[in-house]
Amino acid sequence: MTNNDATLDVVAFDELADRLVELGGGSHPSELHGILCGTFAAGSQPGVETWFRQVAGLLEDQELDSRFQDLLSNMYQGALQQLDQSDFSIALLMPDDDEALEQRTEALGYWCQGFLSGFGEVIGNKTLSEEVEGVLNDFSEIAQIQPEADDSDESERFFMEVSEFVRMALITVFSEVTAQEKTKKGDTQTIH
């Protein structure tokens, strides 16, 4: 699912891509969104300022102007809100559907790569369910995808199925890990 298919008009892919190019590249919009979603899915909400520092680090510690910070803040708030709503509205930040399938496939790989990075940084050595481990393995395979210049209907359908799988797997991992975190916090707050 792309940003056209849900209510994610908080941050437009092209706008973020343009800002990243102005700053000299160094990252992909889908990768940044994946890192953020991976961080949230691992049970962390580091705060917007920490998110700014993380992105600046990815961009070789460049100073982020207020316009770029606004984009990143909107991405942070939008992704967190959509994941917290539990209504399956989260969308992956991807190029529009009218872009070449090759570009969208590459972006999906970057998104999965970013997710694994953000998730892995936060989750550490915590025990994960078989389902979550399976999702991480699937994301690892998708992150290595080699886009081809093939805009056939079959390739388009396959891309849509894989991107929908990734979106639903994100929701599953977020829900499972946050439920575990809430249970742990509830256990430590019980008064006897």
PLY file of the C-alpha trace (Angstrom):
ply
format ascii 1.0
element vertex 192
property float x
property float y
property float z
element edge 191
property int vertex1
property int vertex2
end_header
0.00 0.00 0.00
1.36 3.38 -0.86
0.68 6.82 0.47
-2.14 7.17 -2.07
-4.05 4.21 -0.68
-4.52 5.44 2.89
-4.70 8.66 4.81
-0.93 9.26 4.95
-0.82 12.73 3.48
1.19 13.92 6.43
4.42 13.54 4.44
4.58 13.24 0.67
7.24 10.91 -0.68
8.35 13.35 -3.38
8.68 16.25 -0.96
10.86 14.23 1.39
12.90 12.88 -1.53
13.51 16.44 -2.79
14.70 17.58 0.63
17.04 14.59 0.92
18.53 15.40 -2.50
19.02 19.04 -1.42
20.94 17.75 1.60
23.17 15.62 -0.60
21.28 12.32 -0.48
22.61 9.70 1.86
19.24 8.15 2.59
15.97 7.18 0.91
12.53 8.42 2.06
11.20 4.86 2.32
14.24 3.82 4.34
13.66 6.66 6.83
10.01 5.67 7.23
11.07 2.04 7.67
13.58 2.98 10.39
10.91 4.95 12.22
8.30 2.19 11.94
10.86 -0.39 13.04
11.71 1.72 16.08
8.02 2.02 17.00
7.37 -1.67 16.30
10.18 -2.62 18.69
8.37 -0.76 21.47
10.26 2.53 21.53
9.01 6.07 21.13
12.26 8.02 21.29
10.73 11.47 20.81
10.93 13.86 17.90
14.24 15.47 18.94
15.92 12.06 19.15
14.45 11.25 15.71
16.00 14.47 14.33
19.41 13.49 15.73
19.11 9.99 14.26
18.28 11.33 10.79
21.04 13.94 11.02
23.45 11.10 11.82
22.30 9.22 8.73
22.97 12.38 6.71
26.54 12.71 8.00
25.52 15.01 10.85
24.17 17.73 8.60
22.15 20.44 10.26
18.45 19.94 9.59
16.63 23.17 8.75
13.20 23.90 10.17
11.42 22.88 6.96
13.05 19.45 7.03
12.42 19.12 10.76
8.73 19.83 10.11
8.63 17.01 7.56
10.34 14.62 9.96
8.09 15.67 12.82
5.01 15.08 10.67
6.35 11.68 9.65
6.99 10.79 13.30
3.57 11.92 14.54
1.71 10.45 11.56
3.33 7.01 11.75
2.88 6.80 15.51
-0.74 7.89 15.33
-1.54 5.43 12.54
0.10 2.53 14.36
-1.60 3.42 17.66
-5.04 3.60 16.02
-5.05 -0.17 15.40
-7.37 0.37 12.44
-4.95 -0.92 9.79
-4.59 2.59 8.30
-0.79 2.71 8.33
0.70 3.14 4.88
4.27 2.58 3.80
5.94 5.74 2.54
6.52 4.81 -1.09
6.61 6.49 -4.50
3.20 7.08 -6.07
1.55 4.26 -7.98
2.17 6.06 -11.28
5.95 5.79 -10.80
7.80 2.93 -12.49
7.44 -0.44 -10.79
11.22 -0.64 -10.64
11.36 2.50 -8.44
8.57 1.27 -6.18
10.21 -2.14 -5.82
13.51 -0.53 -4.89
11.71 1.66 -2.34
10.06 -1.40 -0.78
13.49 -2.96 -0.36
14.77 0.23 1.27
11.73 0.34 3.57
12.36 -3.22 4.77
16.07 -2.50 5.21
15.21 0.57 7.30
12.67 -1.35 9.37
15.21 -4.05 10.21
17.73 -1.38 11.21
15.31 0.54 13.44
13.81 -2.60 14.96
17.18 -4.25 15.58
18.63 -1.18 17.23
15.82 -1.09 19.79
14.89 -4.74 20.34
18.39 -5.93 21.24
18.40 -9.49 22.57
14.76 -9.66 23.63
13.02 -12.94 22.93
10.68 -12.75 19.97
7.85 -15.02 18.91
8.24 -17.34 15.94
5.82 -15.14 14.00
7.91 -12.01 14.57
11.12 -13.91 13.74
9.45 -15.07 10.52
8.48 -11.52 9.60
12.04 -10.32 10.20
13.37 -13.10 7.96
10.85 -12.18 5.25
11.78 -8.50 5.53
15.45 -9.45 5.24
14.73 -11.23 1.96
12.61 -8.36 0.63
15.36 -5.87 1.57
17.65 -7.69 -0.88
15.18 -7.48 -3.76
16.71 -6.63 -7.12
14.29 -4.40 -9.06
13.82 -5.14 -12.72
12.38 -2.98 -15.48
9.19 -5.04 -15.80
5.87 -3.20 -15.70
3.73 -6.21 -16.61
0.37 -6.72 -14.91
1.69 -9.86 -13.23
4.70 -8.00 -11.80
2.44 -5.16 -10.64
0.11 -7.63 -8.92
3.06 -9.37 -7.24
4.42 -6.03 -6.03
1.04 -5.08 -4.58
0.77 -8.42 -2.77
4.26 -8.12 -1.30
3.79 -4.49 -0.24
0.45 -5.38 1.40
2.14 -8.28 3.18
4.82 -5.89 4.47
2.19 -3.41 5.67
0.19 -6.08 7.49
3.35 -7.65 8.93
4.30 -4.22 10.32
0.95 -4.02 12.09
1.35 -7.57 13.42
4.85 -6.95 14.79
3.87 -3.59 16.29
0.78 -5.08 17.95
2.59 -8.12 19.32
5.65 -6.33 20.68
3.63 -3.46 22.20
1.27 -5.96 23.83
4.30 -7.72 25.36
5.72 -4.40 26.58
2.37 -3.40 28.13
2.13 -6.78 29.86
5.64 -6.41 31.26
4.92 -2.89 32.51
1.62 -4.06 34.01
3.43 -6.90 35.81
5.93 -4.49 37.37
3.23 -2.03 38.42
1.08 -4.57 40.26
0.69 -3.67 43.92
0.42 -6.55 46.40
0 1
1 2
2 3
3 4
4 5
5 6
6 7
7 8
8 9
9 10
10 11
11 12
12 13
13 14
14 15
15 16
16 17
17 18
18 19
19 20
20 21
21 22
22 23
23 24
24 25
25 26
26 27
27 28
28 29
29 30
30 31
31 32
32 33
33 34
34 35
35 36
36 37
37 38
38 39
39 40
40 41
41 42
42 43
43 44
44 45
45 46
46 47
47 48
48 49
49 50
50 51
51 52
52 53
53 54
54 55
55 56
56 57
57 58
58 59
59 60
60 61
61 62
62 63
63 64
64 65
65 66
66 67
67 68
68 69
69 70
70 71
71 72
72 73
73 74
74 75
75 76
76 77
77 78
78 79
79 80
80 81
81 82
82 83
83 84
84 85
85 86
86 87
87 88
88 89
89 90
90 91
91 92
92 93
93 94
94 95
95 96
96 97
97 98
98 99
99 100
100 101
101 102
102 103
103 104
104 105
105 106
106 107
107 108
108 109
109 110
110 111
111 112
112 113
113 114
114 115
115 116
116 117
117 118
118 119
119 120
120 121
121 122
122 123
123 124
124 125
125 126
126 127
127 128
128 129
129 130
130 131
131 132
132 133
133 134
134 135
135 136
136 137
137 138
138 139
139 140
140 141
141 142
142 143
143 144
144 145
145 146
146 147
147 148
148 149
149 150
150 151
151 152
152 153
153 154
154 155
155 156
156 157
157 158
158 159
159 160
160 161
161 162
162 163
163 164
164 165
165 166
166 167
167 168
168 169
169 170
170 171
171 172
172 173
173 174
174 175
175 176
176 177
177 178
178 179
179 180
180 181
181 182
182 183
183 184
184 185
185 186
186 187
187 188
188 189
189 190
190 191
